[in-house]
Amino acid sequence: MIATAPANESTRISVLRGYEILDTEPETAFDDLTHLASQIRQTPFALISLVDTDRQWFKLQGGTVGYGNASGRLVLRRGDS
C-alpha cells in the first residue's frame, strides 16, 4: 500500500531538515528518551523514527535493563529489502 503525502508535506520536510538531525551520531538526550519510553511502556526497546522524502531514519540507542542495548543507526531507503 502506498500512502499519499499530506498537504503540508513540503513544510514537514523543510522543518525536519532544518533540525539538522538526519545522519548524526547518537546523542545522550535521544538515548535517554528511548530508554524512558521503553521503561514506561515496558518494552525491550523504543525507537525515534524520522521520515525524510525517500527514507526512514532511526535515531536510537537503548533498551530496558535485562534486555541489553540496541545501539546504532538504521537507514531504510525506498527499494531496499
N, C-alpha and C positions, 0 to 999 in steps of 0.2 A: 504494500500500500504506500502510495506517495502522498505525503501531506502537502497541502497548499500553504504557501507562505502568507503570514498575516499582513494586513495592510501597512503596518508600521515596520516591516522587515528591514528596510534600508536604515531607518533610525536605530533599530535594535543593534544591527551590525556595527554601525558607526559608534554607538555608545560602548559596545563590547570592545572594539578595537581601541577606543580612547582610554580604556582602563589599562592598556598595555600589560595584560596578564598572560596572554597566549604565549606559549613556548618559553615560559620562565621556569626557573628552578623551583624545587619545593620550598615552601615558606612555613615557618612555625605557626603563624596565625591560622592558616588554612588547615594545617595538620591538627591543630587544637580543635577547630570547628568540626572536622570529620570525626575526631575521636569523641568529642562531646555528643555529636549526633548518634554515633554508634552505641554509646552508653545509654542515652535516653531511649532509643528505640530497641535496645537490647539485640543488636545485630553484630555480626562479626566485623563489619567494616561499613564505611559510608563513603560516598563519592561527591565531589564537586565537579559537575559536568558543564562545560562551556561549548555552545554550539555556534560555530562560525558558518560562513556561506557554504563550505564544502567539506567540513569535518566536524567531528565531535571530539573535544579535547578534555581529558580528565586531569584535574589537579588534585592529587590526594597523597596522603601518607598517613596511615594509622588504622588501628583496629582496637578492639577491646582487649583487656588483659586476658591471657589464656588462649587467644586466637592468633597471636603474633601480629606482625605488621604487614600491611600491604604497602609497599614502597615503590614509588616510581611514577612514570607518566606513560599514558597510553594515548595514542593518536589514531583515530579511525577516519579514513577518507572514503568518499563515495567510490564504490567499485572494489574496495578491499574485502577480502573474505577470510 
